[in-house]
């Protein structure tokens, strides 16, 4: 699966656990397909700060999925329902 699609999916499921700032940066990156430079300019911060924040948020989201498995479970249930 495309990294940005996966990041958007993780944000949909677990975004409430991130700070508002993290959600905003990840939304711009994943949903609006903005570059790190574009986000940095919009937010008035460095490109490196944007990159670090997005990487941290992505790691937190992936950790939540690894622990809770909601996306995986949902996918399994959808496939089972389609078979019925």
C-alpha positions in Angstrom: 0.0 0.0 0.0 1.2 3.5 -0.8 2.9 5.1 2.2 0.7 8.3 2.1 -2.5 6.2 1.8 -1.5 4.1 4.8 -0.6 7.3 6.7 -4.0 8.7 5.9 -5.7 5.5 7.0 -3.8 5.5 10.3 -4.7 9.2 10.8 -8.4 8.4 10.2 -8.3 5.6 12.8 -5.9 7.0 15.5 -5.6 10.7 14.7 -7.4 11.6 17.9 -4.4 10.4 19.9 -2.1 12.9 18.3 -1.7 16.6 19.2 -3.6 19.1 17.2 -0.3 20.3 15.7 0.7 16.8 14.7 -2.7 16.1 13.1 -2.5 19.4 11.2 0.9 18.6 9.8 0.1 15.0 8.9 -3.2 16.1 7.3 -1.4 18.5 5.1 1.2 15.9 4.1 -1.1 12.9 3.6 -4.4 14.4 2.5 -3.4 17.6 0.7 -0.2 16.1 -0.7 1.9 19.1 0.3 5.6 18.9 0.3 7.6 19.4 3.5 8.7 22.8 2.2 5.2 23.9 1.5 4.0 22.9 5.0 7.0 24.6 6.6 6.2 27.8 4.7 2.5 27.7 5.7 3.4 27.0 9.4 6.3 29.3 9.7 8.7 26.5 10.8 11.7 24.8 9.3 11.4 21.9 6.8 13.3 19.8 9.3 10.8 20.5 12.1 8.0 19.4 9.8 9.8 16.2 8.8 10.6 15.4 12.4 7.0 16.0 13.6 5.6 13.9 10.8 8.0 11.1 11.4 7.2 11.1 15.1 3.5 11.1 14.5 3.8 8.3 11.9 5.7 6.2 14.4 3.1 6.8 17.1 0.3 5.9 14.7 2.0 2.7 13.6 2.7 1.8 17.2 -1.0 2.2 18.0 -2.0 -0.1 15.1 0.6 -2.6 16.1 -0.8 -2.7 19.6 -4.5 -2.4 18.8 -4.8 -3.8 15.3 -8.1 -2.0 14.5 -7.4 -1.5 10.9 -6.3 -5.1 10.4 -9.3 -6.4 12.2 -11.7 -4.2 10.3 -10.2 -5.4 7.0 -10.6 -9.0 8.1 -14.3 -8.4 9.0 -14.9 -6.7 5.6 -13.5 -9.7 3.7 -15.6 -12.1 5.8 -18.7 -10.0 5.1 -18.0 -10.0 1.4 -17.7 -13.8 1.4 -21.1 -14.0 3.0 
